[in-house]
Amino acid sequence: MRTKFAKTFTTWFYPVDDAYLACLRDWVDFLRRDQLFGPADALFPKPLMGLQDSSFAAVGLSHDTWRPPIIAQTAGSRRVSDGMRIR
């Protein structure tokens, strides 16, 4: 995870059934082996969009990270604070 000013934090997985852990391991192996993802890439990447049968579709996995949802939340709260009603 990218953080500002090289901050660190400790995290852990909540105990889950071995089937879920095996699925996660398979997913990480797929990303590393088949998609050539590295440790700096997202664990759940955005879809790579492209043309397929003359229309836009997901054609693979992108190395770009998702944008944080705070942008949409901030825009919505600005409208409310400006006195505009969201319907």
Biopython code that builds the backbone (N, CA, C, O; Angstrom):
import numpy as np
from Bio.PDB.StructureBuilder import StructureBuilder

atoms = [
    (1, "MET", "N", (0.839, -1.166, 0.000)),
    (1, "MET", "CA", (0.000, 0.000, 0.000)),
    (1, "MET", "C", (0.887, 1.232, 0.000)),
    (1, "MET", "O", (1.884, 1.286, 0.719)),
    (2, "ARG", "N", (0.531, 2.201, -0.790)),
    (2, "ARG", "CA", (1.277, 3.450, -0.819)),
    (2, "ARG", "C", (0.785, 4.363, 0.295)),
    (2, "ARG", "O", (-0.418, 4.551, 0.472)),
    (3, "THR", "N", (1.710, 4.920, 1.031)),
    (3, "THR", "CA", (1.352, 5.847, 2.104)),
    (3, "THR", "C", (2.179, 7.109, 1.971)),
    (3, "THR", "O", (3.233, 7.103, 1.334)),
    (4, "LYS", "N", (1.714, 8.178, 2.562)),
    (4, "LYS", "CA", (2.463, 9.433, 2.528)),
    (4, "LYS", "C", (3.614, 9.370, 3.525)),
    (4, "LYS", "O", (3.472, 8.830, 4.623)),
    (5, "PHE", "N", (4.726, 9.914, 3.140)),
    (5, "PHE", "CA", (5.896, 10.056, 4.012)),
    (5, "PHE", "C", (6.375, 8.732, 4.585)),
    (5, "PHE", "O", (6.883, 8.683, 5.705)),
    (6, "ALA", "N", (6.216, 7.662, 3.821)),
    (6, "ALA", "CA", (6.700, 6.325, 4.194)),
    (6, "ALA", "C", (6.159, 5.859, 5.544)),
    (6, "ALA", "O", (6.872, 5.194, 6.295)),
    (7, "LYS", "N", (4.925, 6.195, 5.858)),
    (7, "LYS", "CA", (4.298, 5.733, 7.104)),
    (7, "LYS", "C", (4.106, 4.222, 7.020)),
    (7, "LYS", "O", (3.965, 3.665, 5.932)),
    (8, "THR", "N", (4.102, 3.584, 8.146)),
    (8, "THR", "CA", (3.843, 2.148, 8.191)),
    (8, "THR", "C", (2.704, 1.876, 9.164)),
    (8, "THR", "O", (2.424, 2.675, 10.058)),
    (9, "PHE", "N", (2.064, 0.755, 8.976)),
    (9, "PHE", "CA", (1.061, 0.303, 9.930)),
    (9, "PHE", "C", (1.010, -1.210, 9.878)),
    (9, "PHE", "O", (1.303, -1.821, 8.850)),
    (10, "THR", "N", (0.637, -1.802, 10.987)),
    (10, "THR", "CA", (0.567, -3.252, 11.099)),
    (10, "THR", "C", (-0.864, -3.702, 10.856)),
    (10, "THR", "O", (-1.815, -3.085, 11.333)),
    (11, "THR", "N", (-0.998, -4.782, 10.111)),
    (11, "THR", "CA", (-2.317, -5.338, 9.842)),
    (11, "THR", "C", (-2.239, -6.852, 9.926)),
    (11, "THR", "O", (-1.141, -7.408, 9.956)),
    (12, "TRP", "N", (-3.363, -7.521, 9.963)),
    (12, "TRP", "CA", (-3.401, -8.968, 10.031)),
    (12, "TRP", "C", (-4.719, -9.449, 9.453)),
    (12, "TRP", "O", (-5.666, -8.679, 9.296)),
    (13, "PHE", "N", (-4.762, -10.733, 9.140)),
    (13, "PHE", "CA", (-5.986, -11.337, 8.649)),
    (13, "PHE", "C", (-6.757, -11.943, 9.815)),
    (13, "PHE", "O", (-6.182, -12.570, 10.704)),
    (14, "TYR", "N", (-8.057, -11.743, 9.791)),
    (14, "TYR", "CA", (-8.921, -12.390, 10.765)),
    (14, "TYR", "C", (-8.958, -13.878, 10.413)),
    (14, "TYR", "O", (-9.010, -14.216, 9.231)),
    (15, "PRO", "N", (-8.932, -14.771, 11.394)),
    (15, "PRO", "CA", (-8.937, -16.211, 11.079)),
    (15, "PRO", "C", (-10.155, -16.596, 10.226)),
    (15, "PRO", "O", (-11.296, -16.285, 10.569)),
    (16, "VAL", "N", (-9.886, -17.269, 9.123)),
    (16, "VAL", "CA", (-10.953, -17.721, 8.227)),
    (16, "VAL", "C", (-10.710, -19.176, 7.852)),
    (16, "VAL", "O", (-9.652, -19.736, 8.139)),
    (17, "ASP", "N", (-11.687, -19.770, 7.216)),
    (17, "ASP", "CA", (-11.586, -21.157, 6.761)),
    (17, "ASP", "C", (-10.433, -21.296, 5.769)),
    (17, "ASP", "O", (-10.140, -20.366, 5.018)),
    (18, "ASP", "N", (-9.789, -22.444, 5.766)),
    (18, "ASP", "CA", (-8.645, -22.688, 4.876)),
    (18, "ASP", "C", (-9.008, -22.564, 3.404)),
    (18, "ASP", "O", (-8.145, -22.234, 2.590)),
    (19, "ALA", "N", (-10.271, -22.821, 3.037)),
    (19, "ALA", "CA", (-10.695, -22.710, 1.635)),
    (19, "ALA", "C", (-10.556, -21.267, 1.144)),
    (19, "ALA", "O", (-10.152, -21.037, 0.004)),
    (20, "TYR", "N", (-10.891, -20.288, 2.006)),
    (20, "TYR", "CA", (-10.758, -18.882, 1.621)),
    (20, "TYR", "C", (-9.295, -18.488, 1.478)),
    (20, "TYR", "O", (-8.927, -17.754, 0.561)),
    (21, "LEU", "N", (-8.466, -18.981, 2.390)),
    (21, "LEU", "CA", (-7.037, -18.685, 2.320)),
    (21, "LEU", "C", (-6.432, -19.296, 1.052)),
    (21, "LEU", "O", (-5.590, -18.667, 0.410)),
    (22, "ALA", "N", (-6.845, -20.501, 0.686)),
    (22, "ALA", "CA", (-6.358, -21.141, -0.540)),
    (22, "ALA", "C", (-6.784, -20.338, -1.767)),
    (22, "ALA", "O", (-6.012, -20.191, -2.714)),
    (23, "CYS", "N", (-8.012, -19.821, -1.751)),
    (23, "CYS", "CA", (-8.503, -19.004, -2.869)),
    (23, "CYS", "C", (-7.670, -17.724, -2.999)),
    (23, "CYS", "O", (-7.310, -17.326, -4.106)),
    (24, "LEU", "N", (-7.370, -17.088, -1.874)),
    (24, "LEU", "CA", (-6.551, -15.872, -1.898)),
    (24, "LEU", "C", (-5.141, -16.176, -2.400)),
    (24, "LEU", "O", (-4.579, -15.409, -3.182)),
    (25, "ARG", "N", (-4.576, -17.278, -1.956)),
    (25, "ARG", "CA", (-3.236, -17.663, -2.437)),
    (25, "ARG", "C", (-3.244, -17.912, -3.941)),
    (25, "ARG", "O", (-2.328, -17.488, -4.646)),
    (26, "ASP", "N", (-4.274, -18.598, -4.434)),
    (26, "ASP", "CA", (-4.381, -18.851, -5.874)),
    (26, "ASP", "C", (-4.490, -17.537, -6.650)),
    (26, "ASP", "O", (-3.893, -17.391, -7.717)),
    (27, "TRP", "N", (-5.251, -16.584, -6.114)),
    (27, "TRP", "CA", (-5.414, -15.281, -6.762)),
    (27, "TRP", "C", (-4.071, -14.542, -6.830)),
    (27, "TRP", "O", (-3.718, -13.994, -7.874)),
    (28, "VAL", "N", (-3.333, -14.527, -5.732)),
    (28, "VAL", "CA", (-2.030, -13.854, -5.701)),
    (28, "VAL", "C", (-1.061, -14.546, -6.661)),
    (28, "VAL", "O", (-0.315, -13.876, -7.375)),
    (29, "ASP", "N", (-1.067, -15.869, -6.682)),
    (29, "ASP", "CA", (-0.213, -16.610, -7.626)),
    (29, "ASP", "C", (-0.564, -16.266, -9.065)),
    (29, "ASP", "O", (0.327, -16.073, -9.892)),
    (30, "PHE", "N", (-1.867, -16.189, -9.371)),
    (30, "PHE", "CA", (-2.314, -15.819, -10.714)),
    (30, "PHE", "C", (-1.813, -14.424, -11.085)),
    (30, "PHE", "O", (-1.303, -14.217, -12.186)),
    (31, "LEU", "N", (-1.960, -13.470, -10.165)),
    (31, "LEU", "CA", (-1.513, -12.104, -10.444)),
    (31, "LEU", "C", (-0.005, -12.057, -10.687)),
    (31, "LEU", "O", (0.449, -11.387, -11.614)),
    (32, "ARG", "N", (0.764, -12.750, -9.879)),
    (32, "ARG", "CA", (2.224, -12.715, -10.011)),
    (32, "ARG", "C", (2.716, -13.497, -11.225)),
    (32, "ARG", "O", (3.548, -13.007, -11.988)),
    (33, "ARG", "N", (2.206, -14.703, -11.399)),
    (33, "ARG", "CA", (2.709, -15.590, -12.456)),
    (33, "ARG", "C", (2.158, -15.218, -13.837)),
    (33, "ARG", "O", (2.923, -15.075, -14.792)),
    (34, "ASP", "N", (0.835, -15.063, -13.944)),
    (34, "ASP", "CA", (0.206, -14.874, -15.251)),
    (34, "ASP", "C", (0.083, -13.410, -15.667)),
    (34, "ASP", "O", (0.178, -13.092, -16.852)),
    (35, "GLN", "N", (-0.127, -12.521, -14.699)),
    (35, "GLN", "CA", (-0.333, -11.109, -15.017)),
    (35, "GLN", "C", (0.913, -10.264, -14.755)),
    (35, "GLN", "O", (0.921, -9.065, -15.035)),
    (36, "LEU", "N", (1.972, -10.890, -14.216)),
    (36, "LEU", "CA", (3.250, -10.228, -13.935)),
    (36, "LEU", "C", (3.095, -9.031, -12.997)),
    (36, "LEU", "O", (3.730, -7.995, -13.189)),
    (37, "PHE", "N", (2.247, -9.187, -11.982)),
    (37, "PHE", "CA", (2.085, -8.161, -10.955)),
    (37, "PHE", "C", (3.188, -8.322, -9.928)),
    (37, "PHE", "O", (3.684, -9.427, -9.707)),
    (38, "GLY", "N", (3.570, -7.222, -9.302)),
    (38, "GLY", "CA", (4.595, -7.233, -8.272)),
    (38, "GLY", "C", (4.032, -6.798, -6.932)),
    (38, "GLY", "O", (2.832, -6.550, -6.808)),
    (39, "PRO", "N", (4.894, -6.706, -5.928)),
    (39, "PRO", "CA", (4.423, -6.345, -4.581)),
    (39, "PRO", "C", (3.863, -4.925, -4.478)),
    (39, "PRO", "O", (3.122, -4.630, -3.541)),
    (40, "ALA", "N", (4.196, -4.051, -5.408)),
    (40, "ALA", "CA", (3.694, -2.669, -5.368)),
    (40, "ALA", "C", (2.342, -2.526, -6.085)),
    (40, "ALA", "O", (1.718, -1.467, -6.010)),
    (41, "ASP", "N", (1.888, -3.573, -6.775)),
    (41, "ASP", "CA", (0.624, -3.516, -7.505)),
    (41, "ASP", "C", (-0.548, -3.851, -6.578)),
    (41, "ASP", "O", (-0.367, -4.443, -5.514)),
    (42, "ALA", "N", (-1.744, -3.460, -7.002)),
    (42, "ALA", "CA", (-2.950, -3.677, -6.206)),
    (42, "ALA", "C", (-3.294, -5.158, -6.096)),
    (42, "ALA", "O", (-3.084, -5.925, -7.036)),
    (43, "LEU", "N", (-3.819, -5.548, -4.950)),
    (43, "LEU", "CA", (-4.258, -6.923, -4.740)),
    (43, "LEU", "C", (-5.556, -7.205, -5.496)),
    (43, "LEU", "O", (-5.781, -8.320, -5.966)),
    (44, "PHE", "N", (-6.404, -6.182, -5.607)),
    (44, "PHE", "CA", (-7.647, -6.290, -6.367)),
    (44, "PHE", "C", (-7.655, -5.156, -7.391)),
    (44, "PHE", "O", (-8.233, -4.098, -7.142)),
    (45, "PRO", "N", (-7.011, -5.376, -8.552)),
    (45, "PRO", "CA", (-6.808, -4.306, -9.524)),
    (45, "PRO", "C", (-8.057, -3.936, -10.314)),
    (45, "PRO", "O", (-9.034, -4.682, -10.376)),
    (46, "LYS", "N", (-7.982, -2.751, -10.914)),
    (46, "LYS", "CA", (-9.042, -2.288, -11.800)),
    (46, "LYS", "C", (-9.037, -3.124, -13.074)),
    (46, "LYS", "O", (-7.995, -3.654, -13.460)),
    (47, "PRO", "N", (-10.186, -3.250, -13.731)),
    (47, "PRO", "CA", (-10.196, -3.938, -15.025)),
    (47, "PRO", "C", (-9.535, -3.066, -16.089)),
    (47, "PRO", "O", (-9.620, -1.839, -16.042)),
    (48, "LEU", "N", (-8.889, -3.702, -17.028)),
    (48, "LEU", "CA", (-8.308, -3.012, -18.178)),
    (48, "LEU", "C", (-9.400, -2.945, -19.243)),
    (48, "LEU", "O", (-9.874, -3.976, -19.721)),
    (49, "MET", "N", (-9.793, -1.740, -19.607)),
    (49, "MET", "CA", (-10.887, -1.561, -20.560)),
    (49, "MET", "C", (-10.346, -1.428, -21.979)),
    (49, "MET", "O", (-9.304, -0.812, -22.202)),
    (50, "GLY", "N", (-11.050, -2.002, -22.915)),
    (50, "GLY", "CA", (-10.678, -1.931, -24.313)),
    (50, "GLY", "C", (-11.869, -2.279, -25.186)),
    (50, "GLY", "O", (-12.969, -2.524, -24.691)),
    (51, "LEU", "N", (-11.637, -2.296, -26.490)),
    (51, "LEU", "CA", (-12.709, -2.635, -27.428)),
    (51, "LEU", "C", (-12.766, -4.134, -27.648)),
    (51, "LEU", "O", (-11.747, -4.794, -27.856)),
    (52, "GLN", "N", (-13.988, -4.657, -27.596)),
    (52, "GLN", "CA", (-14.218, -6.072, -27.869)),
    (52, "GLN", "C", (-15.568, -6.175, -28.565)),
    (52, "GLN", "O", (-16.587, -5.767, -28.008)),
    (53, "ASP", "N", (-15.582, -6.707, -29.754)),
    (53, "ASP", "CA", (-16.813, -6.809, -30.549)),
    (53, "ASP", "C", (-17.475, -5.452, -30.729)),
    (53, "ASP", "O", (-18.691, -5.327, -30.589)),
    (54, "SER", "N", (-16.674, -4.434, -31.039)),
    (54, "SER", "CA", (-17.132, -3.066, -31.314)),
    (54, "SER", "C", (-17.765, -2.350, -30.117)),
    (54, "SER", "O", (-18.515, -1.392, -30.303)),
    (55, "SER", "N", (-17.477, -2.796, -28.906)),
    (55, "SER", "CA", (-17.959, -2.081, -27.722)),
    (55, "SER", "C", (-16.911, -2.186, -26.610)),
    (55, "SER", "O", (-16.061, -3.077, -26.622)),
    (56, "PHE", "N", (-16.988, -1.271, -25.660)),
    (56, "PHE", "CA", (-16.043, -1.280, -24.554)),
    (56, "PHE", "C", (-16.348, -2.446, -23.616)),
    (56, "PHE", "O", (-17.505, -2.736, -23.311)),
    (57, "ALA", "N", (-15.278, -3.104, -23.168)),
    (57, "ALA", "CA", (-15.426, -4.243, -22.263)),
    (57, "ALA", "C", (-14.132, -4.415, -21.479)),
    (57, "ALA", "O", (-13.092, -3.880, -21.865)),
    (58, "ALA", "N", (-14.194, -5.149, -20.393)),
    (58, "ALA", "CA", (-12.992, -5.496, -19.633)),
    (58, "ALA", "C", (-12.227, -6.550, -20.436)),
    (58, "ALA", "O", (-12.763, -7.616, -20.740)),
    (59, "VAL", "N", (-10.973, -6.245, -20.777)),
    (59, "VAL", "CA", (-10.169, -7.161, -21.578)),
    (59, "VAL", "C", (-8.971, -7.707, -20.804)),
    (59, "VAL", "O", (-8.146, -8.431, -21.361)),
    (60, "GLY", "N", (-8.877, -7.367, -19.544)),
    (60, "GLY", "CA", (-7.769, -7.835, -18.724)),
    (60, "GLY", "C", (-7.748, -7.086, -17.401)),
    (60, "GLY", "O", (-8.759, -6.534, -16.966)),
    (61, "LEU", "N", (-6.580, -7.075, -16.766)),
    (61, "LEU", "CA", (-6.410, -6.385, -15.490)),
    (61, "LEU", "C", (-5.403, -5.270, -15.648)),
    (61, "LEU", "O", (-4.350, -5.462, -16.256)),
    (62, "SER", "N", (-5.714, -4.105, -15.106)),
    (62, "SER", "CA", (-4.853, -2.935, -15.186)),
    (62, "SER", "C", (-3.899, -2.900, -13.991)),
    (62, "SER", "O", (-4.230, -3.377, -12.906)),
    (63, "HIS", "N", (-2.729, -2.339, -14.202)),
    (63, "HIS", "CA", (-1.787, -2.152, -13.097)),
    (63, "HIS", "C", (-2.084, -0.862, -12.340)),
    (63, "HIS", "O", (-1.439, -0.579, -11.331)),
    (64, "ASP", "N", (-3.055, -0.074, -12.815)),
    (64, "ASP", "CA", (-3.444, 1.157, -12.117)),
    (64, "ASP", "C", (-4.226, 0.811, -10.864)),
    (64, "ASP", "O", (-4.913, -0.208, -10.808)),
    (65, "THR", "N", (-4.114, 1.671, -9.859)),
    (65, "THR", "CA", (-4.869, 1.461, -8.631)),
    (65, "THR", "C", (-6.214, 2.172, -8.730)),
    (65, "THR", "O", (-6.377, 3.096, -9.527)),
    (66, "TRP", "N", (-7.160, 1.747, -7.932)),
    (66, "TRP", "CA", (-8.465, 2.389, -7.862)),
    (66, "TRP", "C", (-8.300, 3.765, -7.255)),
    (66, "TRP", "O", (-7.422, 3.974, -6.418)),
    (67, "ARG", "N", (-9.130, 4.702, -7.665)),
    (67, "ARG", "CA", (-9.129, 6.026, -7.054)),
    (67, "ARG", "C", (-9.891, 5.945, -5.741)),
    (67, "ARG", "O", (-10.866, 5.201, -5.637)),
    (68, "PRO", "N", (-9.463, 6.693, -4.748)),
    (68, "PRO", "CA", (-10.166, 6.616, -3.462)),
    (68, "PRO", "C", (-11.583, 7.180, -3.558)),
    (68, "PRO", "O", (-11.801, 8.166, -4.262)),
    (69, "PRO", "N", (-12.545, 6.579, -2.867)),
    (69, "PRO", "CA", (-13.933, 7.042, -2.933)),
    (69, "PRO", "C", (-14.149, 8.380, -2.233)),
    (69, "PRO", "O", (-15.213, 8.982, -2.377)),
    (70, "ILE", "N", (-13.182, 8.844, -1.495)),
    (70, "ILE", "CA", (-13.336, 10.104, -0.760)),
    (70, "ILE", "C", (-13.601, 11.264, -1.709)),
    (70, "ILE", "O", (-14.199, 12.260, -1.302)),
    (71, "ILE", "N", (-13.177, 11.162, -2.953)),
    (71, "ILE", "CA", (-13.394, 12.235, -3.926)),
    (71, "ILE", "C", (-14.898, 12.442, -4.140)),
    (71, "ILE", "O", (-15.375, 13.576, -4.115)),
    (72, "ALA", "N", (-15.635, 11.368, -4.347)),
    (72, "ALA", "CA", (-17.081, 11.470, -4.552)),
    (72, "ALA", "C", (-17.774, 11.922, -3.272)),
    (72, "ALA", "O", (-18.719, 12.709, -3.325)),
    (73, "GLN", "N", (-17.319, 11.437, -2.135)),
    (73, "GLN", "CA", (-17.926, 11.836, -0.867)),
    (73, "GLN", "C", (-17.717, 13.323, -0.622)),
    (73, "GLN", "O", (-18.620, 14.011, -0.148)),
    (74, "THR", "N", (-16.521, 13.820, -0.944)),
    (74, "THR", "CA", (-16.224, 15.239, -0.747)),
    (74, "THR", "C", (-17.097, 16.092, -1.651)),
    (74, "THR", "O", (-17.624, 17.116, -1.216)),
    (75, "ALA", "N", (-17.254, 15.685, -2.897)),
    (75, "ALA", "CA", (-18.080, 16.448, -3.836)),
    (75, "ALA", "C", (-19.521, 16.499, -3.345)),
    (75, "ALA", "O", (-20.155, 17.552, -3.413)),
    (76, "GLY", "N", (-20.046, 15.391, -2.857)),
    (76, "GLY", "CA", (-21.411, 15.356, -2.354)),
    (76, "GLY", "C", (-21.583, 16.206, -1.117)),
    (76, "GLY", "O", (-22.595, 16.893, -0.980)),
    (77, "SER", "N", (-20.623, 16.177, -0.215)),
    (77, "SER", "CA", (-20.757, 16.969, 1.004)),
    (77, "SER", "C", (-20.634, 18.454, 0.709)),
    (77, "SER", "O", (-21.232, 19.272, 1.408)),
    (78, "ARG", "N", (-19.859, 18.823, -0.328)),
    (78, "ARG", "CA", (-19.754, 20.234, -0.710)),
    (78, "ARG", "C", (-21.103, 20.750, -1.197)),
    (78, "ARG", "O", (-21.497, 21.867, -0.861)),
    (79, "ARG", "N", (-21.809, 19.948, -1.984)),
    (79, "ARG", "CA", (-23.119, 20.365, -2.488)),
    (79, "ARG", "C", (-24.085, 20.592, -1.330)),
    (79, "ARG", "O", (-24.823, 21.577, -1.306)),
    (80, "VAL", "N", (-24.071, 19.673, -0.377)),
    (80, "VAL", "CA", (-24.968, 19.806, 0.768)),
    (80, "VAL", "C", (-24.605, 21.031, 1.593)),
    (80, "VAL", "O", (-25.483, 21.778, 2.024)),
    (81, "SER", "N", (-23.298, 21.238, 1.814)),
    (81, "SER", "CA", (-22.892, 22.387, 2.628)),
    (81, "SER", "C", (-23.133, 23.700, 1.912)),
    (81, "SER", "O", (-23.276, 24.730, 2.570)),
    (82, "ASP", "N", (-23.185, 23.704, 0.582)),
    (82, "ASP", "CA", (-23.473, 24.910, -0.179)),
    (82, "ASP", "C", (-24.965, 25.212, -0.231)),
    (82, "ASP", "O", (-25.373, 26.213, -0.820)),
    (83, "GLY", "N", (-25.780, 24.363, 0.375)),
    (83, "GLY", "CA", (-27.214, 24.591, 0.413)),
    (83, "GLY", "C", (-27.970, 23.985, -0.739)),
    (83, "GLY", "O", (-29.177, 24.199, -0.858)),
    (84, "MET", "N", (-27.294, 23.227, -1.604)),
    (84, "MET", "CA", (-27.978, 22.589, -2.736)),
    (84, "MET", "C", (-28.526, 21.254, -2.277)),
    (84, "MET", "O", (-27.882, 20.550, -1.501)),
    (85, "ARG", "N", (-29.692, 20.905, -2.743)),
    (85, "ARG", "CA", (-30.289, 19.628, -2.391)),
    (85, "ARG", "C", (-29.918, 18.581, -3.431)),
    (85, "ARG", "O", (-29.948, 18.849, -4.632)),
    (86, "ILE", "N", (-29.576, 17.408, -2.971)),
    (86, "ILE", "CA", (-29.290, 16.296, -3.868)),
    (86, "ILE", "C", (-30.526, 15.415, -3.897)),
    (86, "ILE", "O", (-30.959, 14.911, -2.860)),
    (87, "ARG", "N", (-31.092, 15.229, -5.075)),
    (87, "ARG", "CA", (-32.313, 14.428, -5.193)),
    (87, "ARG", "C", (-32.042, 13.174, -5.944)),
    (87, "ARG", "O", (-32.950, 12.367, -6.147)),
]
sb = StructureBuilder()
sb.init_structure("model")
sb.init_model(0)
sb.init_chain("A")
sb.init_seg("    ")
for serial, (resi, resn, name, xyz) in enumerate(atoms, 1):
    if name == "N":
        sb.init_residue(resn, " ", resi, " ")
    sb.init_atom(name, np.array(xyz, "f"), 0.0, 1.0, " ", f" {name:<3s}", serial, name[0])
structure = sb.get_structure()
